[in-house]
Amino acid sequence: MKEEENELVELLKILVDKVSQLEETVYNEDNILMKSGFVKTSSPTPRIDVNAGEVPDASTIAKMSWDEINTMVEKLGGN
């Protein structure tokens, strides 16, 4: 059992080393992937944009006609 644990630990060490080498290769500034833009080290932070009152609440929607709902959905969809 001890021998299997040692083998597992060695395999994990090898895997961690391989992943570290891969990260160094991918994030190297001279790497063609970095220059091409396929790999980005920073990306925009997603955020939830509240539509500042454009979307009515549930009680208002319940009182709307289907035509009004379709118009609202088209506006929200950018059409």
Biopython code that builds the backbone (N, CA, C, O; Angstrom):
import numpy as np
from Bio.PDB.StructureBuilder import StructureBuilder

atoms = [
    (1, "MET", "N", (0.826, -1.188, 0.000)),
    (1, "MET", "CA", (0.000, 0.000, 0.000)),
    (1, "MET", "C", (0.875, 1.257, 0.000)),
    (1, "MET", "O", (0.561, 2.237, -0.676)),
    (2, "LYS", "N", (1.948, 1.223, 0.746)),
    (2, "LYS", "CA", (2.856, 2.369, 0.832)),
    (2, "LYS", "C", (3.493, 2.643, -0.534)),
    (2, "LYS", "O", (3.690, 3.797, -0.915)),
    (3, "GLU", "N", (3.809, 1.581, -1.258)),
    (3, "GLU", "CA", (4.432, 1.731, -2.569)),
    (3, "GLU", "C", (3.472, 2.415, -3.550)),
    (3, "GLU", "O", (3.898, 3.247, -4.352)),
    (4, "GLU", "N", (2.198, 2.076, -3.491)),
    (4, "GLU", "CA", (1.196, 2.697, -4.349)),
    (4, "GLU", "C", (1.036, 4.182, -4.023)),
    (4, "GLU", "O", (0.874, 5.005, -4.924)),
    (5, "GLU", "N", (1.083, 4.518, -2.745)),
    (5, "GLU", "CA", (0.989, 5.921, -2.348)),
    (5, "GLU", "C", (2.187, 6.702, -2.867)),
    (5, "GLU", "O", (2.041, 7.830, -3.339)),
    (6, "ASN", "N", (3.367, 6.108, -2.782)),
    (6, "ASN", "CA", (4.568, 6.769, -3.285)),
    (6, "ASN", "C", (4.481, 6.982, -4.794)),
    (6, "ASN", "O", (4.867, 8.036, -5.299)),
    (7, "GLU", "N", (3.977, 5.986, -5.507)),
    (7, "GLU", "CA", (3.817, 6.123, -6.959)),
    (7, "GLU", "C", (2.821, 7.229, -7.288)),
    (7, "GLU", "O", (3.036, 8.009, -8.216)),
    (8, "LEU", "N", (1.755, 7.293, -6.542)),
    (8, "LEU", "CA", (0.744, 8.324, -6.758)),
    (8, "LEU", "C", (1.320, 9.718, -6.506)),
    (8, "LEU", "O", (1.061, 10.651, -7.266)),
    (9, "VAL", "N", (2.091, 9.849, -5.451)),
    (9, "VAL", "CA", (2.718, 11.135, -5.141)),
    (9, "VAL", "C", (3.691, 11.523, -6.253)),
    (9, "VAL", "O", (3.735, 12.686, -6.654)),
    (10, "GLU", "N", (4.457, 10.578, -6.748)),
    (10, "GLU", "CA", (5.406, 10.857, -7.838)),
    (10, "GLU", "C", (4.669, 11.270, -9.107)),
    (10, "GLU", "O", (5.089, 12.198, -9.798)),
    (11, "LEU", "N", (3.579, 10.586, -9.410)),
    (11, "LEU", "CA", (2.788, 10.955, -10.583)),
    (11, "LEU", "C", (2.201, 12.352, -10.447)),
    (11, "LEU", "O", (2.176, 13.116, -11.412)),
    (12, "LEU", "N", (1.734, 12.684, -9.257)),
    (12, "LEU", "CA", (1.197, 14.025, -9.028)),
    (12, "LEU", "C", (2.277, 15.096, -9.171)),
    (12, "LEU", "O", (2.018, 16.169, -9.717)),
    (13, "LYS", "N", (3.473, 14.813, -8.689)),
    (13, "LYS", "CA", (4.580, 15.760, -8.835)),
    (13, "LYS", "C", (4.916, 15.976, -10.298)),
    (13, "LYS", "O", (5.147, 17.106, -10.728)),
    (14, "ILE", "N", (4.943, 14.891, -11.065)),
    (14, "ILE", "CA", (5.244, 14.989, -12.495)),
    (14, "ILE", "C", (4.158, 15.800, -13.201)),
    (14, "ILE", "O", (4.454, 16.644, -14.047)),
    (15, "LEU", "N", (2.909, 15.538, -12.848)),
    (15, "LEU", "CA", (1.800, 16.263, -13.452)),
    (15, "LEU", "C", (1.870, 17.756, -13.127)),
    (15, "LEU", "O", (1.653, 18.592, -14.004)),
    (16, "VAL", "N", (2.167, 18.090, -11.889)),
    (16, "VAL", "CA", (2.281, 19.500, -11.494)),
    (16, "VAL", "C", (3.419, 20.174, -12.249)),
    (16, "VAL", "O", (3.276, 21.316, -12.688)),
    (17, "ASP", "N", (4.553, 19.481, -12.408)),
    (17, "ASP", "CA", (5.673, 20.035, -13.168)),
    (17, "ASP", "C", (5.293, 20.272, -14.625)),
    (17, "ASP", "O", (5.649, 21.301, -15.200)),
    (18, "LYS", "N", (4.578, 19.334, -15.221)),
    (18, "LYS", "CA", (4.159, 19.473, -16.622)),
    (18, "LYS", "C", (3.204, 20.660, -16.785)),
    (18, "LYS", "O", (3.329, 21.431, -17.736)),
    (19, "VAL", "N", (2.266, 20.804, -15.874)),
    (19, "VAL", "CA", (1.325, 21.916, -15.935)),
    (19, "VAL", "C", (2.065, 23.236, -15.756)),
    (19, "VAL", "O", (1.757, 24.207, -16.448)),
    (20, "SER", "N", (3.014, 23.292, -14.861)),
    (20, "SER", "CA", (3.803, 24.511, -14.655)),
    (20, "SER", "C", (4.578, 24.877, -15.914)),
    (20, "SER", "O", (4.632, 26.046, -16.295)),
    (21, "GLN", "N", (5.175, 23.883, -16.558)),
    (21, "GLN", "CA", (5.906, 24.131, -17.802)),
    (21, "GLN", "C", (4.973, 24.621, -18.899)),
    (21, "GLN", "O", (5.320, 25.521, -19.664)),
    (22, "LEU", "N", (3.799, 24.030, -18.971)),
    (22, "LEU", "CA", (2.817, 24.450, -19.962)),
    (22, "LEU", "C", (2.375, 25.889, -19.727)),
    (22, "LEU", "O", (2.259, 26.667, -20.674)),
    (23, "GLU", "N", (2.129, 26.246, -18.469)),
    (23, "GLU", "CA", (1.742, 27.627, -18.151)),
    (23, "GLU", "C", (2.847, 28.602, -18.535)),
    (23, "GLU", "O", (2.571, 29.662, -19.097)),
    (24, "GLU", "N", (4.084, 28.256, -18.241)),
    (24, "GLU", "CA", (5.206, 29.132, -18.608)),
    (24, "GLU", "C", (5.274, 29.309, -20.118)),
    (24, "GLU", "O", (5.522, 30.410, -20.608)),
    (25, "THR", "N", (5.055, 28.229, -20.849)),
    (25, "THR", "CA", (5.113, 28.294, -22.309)),
    (25, "THR", "C", (3.980, 29.140, -22.862)),
    (25, "THR", "O", (4.202, 29.970, -23.744)),
    (26, "VAL", "N", (2.780, 28.945, -22.362)),
    (26, "VAL", "CA", (1.620, 29.660, -22.885)),
    (26, "VAL", "C", (1.689, 31.145, -22.540)),
    (26, "VAL", "O", (1.367, 31.988, -23.378)),
    (27, "TYR", "N", (2.103, 31.471, -21.327)),
    (27, "TYR", "CA", (2.102, 32.864, -20.892)),
    (27, "TYR", "C", (3.401, 33.609, -21.200)),
    (27, "TYR", "O", (3.552, 34.766, -20.807)),
    (28, "ASN", "N", (4.332, 32.970, -21.890)),
    (28, "ASN", "CA", (5.569, 33.625, -22.303)),
    (28, "ASN", "C", (5.211, 34.728, -23.294)),
    (28, "ASN", "O", (4.489, 34.477, -24.259)),
    (29, "GLU", "N", (5.701, 35.937, -23.073)),
    (29, "GLU", "CA", (5.345, 37.068, -23.927)),
    (29, "GLU", "C", (5.820, 36.890, -25.358)),
    (29, "GLU", "O", (5.240, 37.479, -26.270)),
    (30, "ASP", "N", (6.858, 36.095, -25.581)),
    (30, "ASP", "CA", (7.371, 35.878, -26.934)),
    (30, "ASP", "C", (6.650, 34.738, -27.653)),
    (30, "ASP", "O", (6.951, 34.435, -28.808)),
    (31, "ASN", "N", (5.716, 34.122, -26.975)),
    (31, "ASN", "CA", (5.002, 32.989, -27.550)),
    (31, "ASN", "C", (4.084, 33.460, -28.669)),
    (31, "ASN", "O", (3.450, 34.509, -28.558)),
    (32, "ILE", "N", (4.015, 32.697, -29.729)),
    (32, "ILE", "CA", (3.184, 33.058, -30.878)),
    (32, "ILE", "C", (1.700, 33.103, -30.497)),
    (32, "ILE", "O", (0.944, 33.884, -31.075)),
    (33, "LEU", "N", (1.271, 32.275, -29.533)),
    (33, "LEU", "CA", (-0.127, 32.316, -29.105)),
    (33, "LEU", "C", (-0.458, 33.647, -28.439)),
    (33, "LEU", "O", (-1.539, 34.200, -28.642)),
    (34, "MET", "N", (0.480, 34.156, -27.642)),
    (34, "MET", "CA", (0.251, 35.443, -26.986)),
    (34, "MET", "C", (0.201, 36.555, -28.023)),
    (34, "MET", "O", (-0.647, 37.444, -27.946)),
    (35, "LYS", "N", (1.108, 36.508, -28.993)),
    (35, "LYS", "CA", (1.158, 37.558, -30.007)),
    (35, "LYS", "C", (-0.082, 37.538, -30.894)),
    (35, "LYS", "O", (-0.538, 38.585, -31.354)),
    (36, "SER", "N", (-0.622, 36.355, -31.132)),
    (36, "SER", "CA", (-1.785, 36.248, -32.014)),
    (36, "SER", "C", (-3.071, 36.662, -31.314)),
    (36, "SER", "O", (-4.066, 36.951, -31.978)),
    (37, "GLY", "N", (-3.070, 36.696, -29.994)),
    (37, "GLY", "CA", (-4.251, 37.097, -29.245)),
    (37, "GLY", "C", (-5.140, 35.936, -28.838)),
    (37, "GLY", "O", (-6.202, 36.149, -28.253)),
    (38, "PHE", "N", (-4.722, 34.700, -29.140)),
    (38, "PHE", "CA", (-5.530, 33.551, -28.734)),
    (38, "PHE", "C", (-5.504, 33.359, -27.229)),
    (38, "PHE", "O", (-6.476, 32.870, -26.653)),
    (39, "VAL", "N", (-4.412, 33.733, -26.584)),
    (39, "VAL", "CA", (-4.280, 33.584, -25.135)),
    (39, "VAL", "C", (-4.229, 34.981, -24.542)),
    (39, "VAL", "O", (-3.422, 35.810, -24.963)),
    (40, "LYS", "N", (-5.081, 35.242, -23.575)),
    (40, "LYS", "CA", (-5.100, 36.549, -22.936)),
    (40, "LYS", "C", (-4.851, 36.365, -21.451)),
    (40, "LYS", "O", (-5.439, 35.487, -20.819)),
    (41, "THR", "N", (-3.987, 37.185, -20.901)),
    (41, "THR", "CA", (-3.688, 37.078, -19.478)),
    (41, "THR", "C", (-4.662, 37.882, -18.640)),
    (41, "THR", "O", (-4.792, 37.644, -17.439)),
    (42, "SER", "N", (-5.345, 38.829, -19.259)),
    (42, "SER", "CA", (-6.348, 39.585, -18.521)),
    (42, "SER", "C", (-7.581, 39.712, -19.400)),
    (42, "SER", "O", (-7.479, 39.856, -20.619)),
    (43, "SER", "N", (-8.711, 39.658, -18.786)),
    (43, "SER", "CA", (-9.959, 39.769, -19.526)),
    (43, "SER", "C", (-10.887, 40.710, -18.769)),
    (43, "SER", "O", (-10.691, 40.951, -17.577)),
    (44, "PRO", "N", (-11.884, 41.237, -19.447)),
    (44, "PRO", "CA", (-12.795, 42.140, -18.759)),
    (44, "PRO", "C", (-13.581, 41.415, -17.671)),
    (44, "PRO", "O", (-13.890, 40.229, -17.790)),
    (45, "THR", "N", (-13.886, 42.133, -16.640)),
    (45, "THR", "CA", (-14.657, 41.568, -15.544)),
    (45, "THR", "C", (-16.138, 41.679, -15.885)),
    (45, "THR", "O", (-16.633, 42.772, -16.162)),
    (46, "PRO", "N", (-16.848, 40.551, -15.865)),
    (46, "PRO", "CA", (-18.273, 40.631, -16.174)),
    (46, "PRO", "C", (-19.029, 41.377, -15.086)),
    (46, "PRO", "O", (-18.651, 41.346, -13.915)),
    (47, "ARG", "N", (-20.087, 42.040, -15.483)),
    (47, "ARG", "CA", (-20.904, 42.742, -14.511)),
    (47, "ARG", "C", (-22.352, 42.690, -14.953)),
    (47, "ARG", "O", (-22.651, 42.529, -16.137)),
    (48, "ILE", "N", (-23.225, 42.824, -14.011)),
    (48, "ILE", "CA", (-24.644, 42.855, -14.308)),
    (48, "ILE", "C", (-25.046, 44.307, -14.456)),
    (48, "ILE", "O", (-24.867, 45.113, -13.543)),
    (49, "ASP", "N", (-25.588, 44.627, -15.608)),
    (49, "ASP", "CA", (-25.997, 45.995, -15.876)),
    (49, "ASP", "C", (-27.499, 46.100, -15.686)),
    (49, "ASP", "O", (-28.278, 45.551, -16.465)),
    (50, "VAL", "N", (-27.889, 46.802, -14.656)),
    (50, "VAL", "CA", (-29.310, 47.003, -14.404)),
    (50, "VAL", "C", (-29.780, 48.074, -15.376)),
    (50, "VAL", "O", (-29.147, 49.123, -15.502)),
    (51, "ASN", "N", (-30.867, 47.820, -16.049)),
    (51, "ASN", "CA", (-31.333, 48.690, -17.136)),
    (51, "ASN", "C", (-31.980, 49.984, -16.676)),
    (51, "ASN", "O", (-32.722, 50.596, -17.444)),
    (52, "ALA", "N", (-31.735, 50.407, -15.496)),
    (52, "ALA", "CA", (-32.187, 51.703, -14.981)),
    (52, "ALA", "C", (-33.665, 51.957, -15.267)),
    (52, "ALA", "O", (-34.027, 52.998, -15.816)),
    (53, "GLY", "N", (-34.504, 51.014, -14.897)),
    (53, "GLY", "CA", (-35.932, 51.225, -15.021)),
    (53, "GLY", "C", (-36.530, 50.849, -16.360)),
    (53, "GLY", "O", (-37.735, 51.015, -16.543)),
    (54, "GLU", "N", (-35.752, 50.352, -17.301)),
    (54, "GLU", "CA", (-36.287, 49.975, -18.603)),
    (54, "GLU", "C", (-37.177, 48.738, -18.512)),
    (54, "GLU", "O", (-38.138, 48.611, -19.271)),
    (55, "VAL", "N", (-36.870, 47.838, -17.604)),
    (55, "VAL", "CA", (-37.645, 46.611, -17.468)),
    (55, "VAL", "C", (-38.675, 46.819, -16.367)),
    (55, "VAL", "O", (-38.317, 47.057, -15.213)),
    (56, "PRO", "N", (-39.949, 46.728, -16.720)),
    (56, "PRO", "CA", (-40.982, 46.910, -15.694)),
    (56, "PRO", "C", (-41.043, 45.716, -14.750)),
    (56, "PRO", "O", (-40.548, 44.631, -15.057)),
    (57, "ASP", "N", (-41.650, 45.938, -13.617)),
    (57, "ASP", "CA", (-41.792, 44.843, -12.657)),
    (57, "ASP", "C", (-42.914, 43.897, -13.082)),
    (57, "ASP", "O", (-43.628, 44.170, -14.046)),
    (58, "ALA", "N", (-43.066, 42.797, -12.367)),
    (58, "ALA", "CA", (-44.002, 41.742, -12.739)),
    (58, "ALA", "C", (-45.444, 42.226, -12.758)),
    (58, "ALA", "O", (-46.215, 41.813, -13.624)),
    (59, "SER", "N", (-45.827, 43.088, -11.827)),
    (59, "SER", "CA", (-47.221, 43.551, -11.796)),
    (59, "SER", "C", (-47.539, 44.428, -13.002)),
    (59, "SER", "O", (-48.658, 44.395, -13.513)),
    (60, "THR", "N", (-46.568, 45.211, -13.457)),
    (60, "THR", "CA", (-46.774, 46.038, -14.641)),
    (60, "THR", "C", (-46.887, 45.167, -15.885)),
    (60, "THR", "O", (-47.743, 45.399, -16.739)),
    (61, "ILE", "N", (-46.021, 44.168, -15.983)),
    (61, "ILE", "CA", (-46.061, 43.261, -17.136)),
    (61, "ILE", "C", (-47.386, 42.513, -17.180)),
    (61, "ILE", "O", (-47.922, 42.273, -18.262)),
    (62, "ALA", "N", (-47.919, 42.142, -16.024)),
    (62, "ALA", "CA", (-49.184, 41.405, -15.976)),
    (62, "ALA", "C", (-50.328, 42.224, -16.547)),
    (62, "ALA", "O", (-51.292, 41.657, -17.060)),
    (63, "LYS", "N", (-50.242, 43.539, -16.472)),
    (63, "LYS", "CA", (-51.306, 44.416, -16.973)),
    (63, "LYS", "C", (-51.116, 44.802, -18.439)),
    (63, "LYS", "O", (-51.992, 45.436, -19.028)),
    (64, "MET", "N", (-49.985, 44.427, -19.034)),
    (64, "MET", "CA", (-49.686, 44.823, -20.412)),
    (64, "MET", "C", (-50.387, 43.908, -21.410)),
    (64, "MET", "O", (-50.675, 42.748, -21.119)),
    (65, "SER", "N", (-50.654, 44.460, -22.599)),
    (65, "SER", "CA", (-51.192, 43.636, -23.682)),
    (65, "SER", "C", (-50.031, 42.911, -24.359)),
    (65, "SER", "O", (-48.864, 43.243, -24.154)),
    (66, "TRP", "N", (-50.383, 41.910, -25.172)),
    (66, "TRP", "CA", (-49.334, 41.155, -25.864)),
    (66, "TRP", "C", (-48.557, 42.043, -26.824)),
    (66, "TRP", "O", (-47.351, 41.855, -26.986)),
    (67, "ASP", "N", (-49.206, 42.993, -27.457)),
    (67, "ASP", "CA", (-48.507, 43.913, -28.360)),
    (67, "ASP", "C", (-47.474, 44.750, -27.597)),
    (67, "ASP", "O", (-46.360, 44.969, -28.072)),
    (68, "GLU", "N", (-47.867, 45.210, -26.412)),
    (68, "GLU", "CA", (-46.931, 45.990, -25.588)),
    (68, "GLU", "C", (-45.742, 45.124, -25.144)),
    (68, "GLU", "O", (-44.603, 45.590, -25.117)),
    (69, "ILE", "N", (-46.018, 43.874, -24.801)),
    (69, "ILE", "CA", (-44.940, 42.968, -24.387)),
    (69, "ILE", "C", (-44.003, 42.709, -25.558)),
    (69, "ILE", "O", (-42.783, 42.722, -25.389)),
    (70, "ASN", "N", (-44.560, 42.472, -26.747)),
    (70, "ASN", "CA", (-43.713, 42.251, -27.925)),
    (70, "ASN", "C", (-42.850, 43.477, -28.220)),
    (70, "ASN", "O", (-41.672, 43.334, -28.547)),
    (71, "THR", "N", (-43.408, 44.659, -28.111)),
    (71, "THR", "CA", (-42.653, 45.892, -28.336)),
    (71, "THR", "C", (-41.528, 46.021, -27.309)),
    (71, "THR", "O", (-40.402, 46.376, -27.660)),
    (72, "MET", "N", (-41.827, 45.736, -26.055)),
    (72, "MET", "CA", (-40.821, 45.826, -24.997)),
    (72, "MET", "C", (-39.680, 44.839, -25.260)),
    (72, "MET", "O", (-38.508, 45.190, -25.125)),
    (73, "VAL", "N", (-40.030, 43.599, -25.638)),
    (73, "VAL", "CA", (-39.005, 42.588, -25.898)),
    (73, "VAL", "C", (-38.137, 42.991, -27.085)),
    (73, "VAL", "O", (-36.925, 42.780, -27.062)),
    (74, "GLU", "N", (-38.742, 43.567, -28.120)),
    (74, "GLU", "CA", (-37.961, 44.029, -29.263)),
    (74, "GLU", "C", (-36.989, 45.131, -28.864)),
    (74, "GLU", "O", (-35.842, 45.149, -29.313)),
    (75, "LYS", "N", (-37.447, 46.046, -28.024)),
    (75, "LYS", "CA", (-36.559, 47.120, -27.549)),
    (75, "LYS", "C", (-35.398, 46.565, -26.738)),
    (75, "LYS", "O", (-34.258, 47.002, -26.895)),
    (76, "LEU", "N", (-35.689, 45.599, -25.868)),
    (76, "LEU", "CA", (-34.644, 45.013, -25.040)),
    (76, "LEU", "C", (-33.672, 44.196, -25.875)),
    (76, "LEU", "O", (-32.500, 44.069, -25.520)),
    (77, "GLY", "N", (-34.155, 43.639, -26.988)),
    (77, "GLY", "CA", (-33.298, 42.847, -27.864)),
    (77, "GLY", "C", (-32.444, 43.692, -28.780)),
    (77, "GLY", "O", (-31.595, 43.163, -29.497)),
    (78, "GLY", "N", (-32.656, 45.007, -28.770)),
    (78, "GLY", "CA", (-31.849, 45.894, -29.593)),
    (78, "GLY", "C", (-32.420, 46.111, -30.978)),
    (78, "GLY", "O", (-31.736, 46.669, -31.837)),
    (79, "ASN", "N", (-33.644, 45.692, -31.224)),
    (79, "ASN", "CA", (-34.257, 45.879, -32.557)),
    (79, "ASN", "C", (-35.022, 47.167, -32.635)),
    (79, "ASN", "O", (-35.598, 47.481, -33.677)),
]
sb = StructureBuilder()
sb.init_structure("model")
sb.init_model(0)
sb.init_chain("A")
sb.init_seg("    ")
for serial, (resi, resn, name, xyz) in enumerate(atoms, 1):
    if name == "N":
        sb.init_residue(resn, " ", resi, " ")
    sb.init_atom(name, np.array(xyz, "f"), 0.0, 1.0, " ", f" {name:<3s}", serial, name[0])
structure = sb.get_structure()
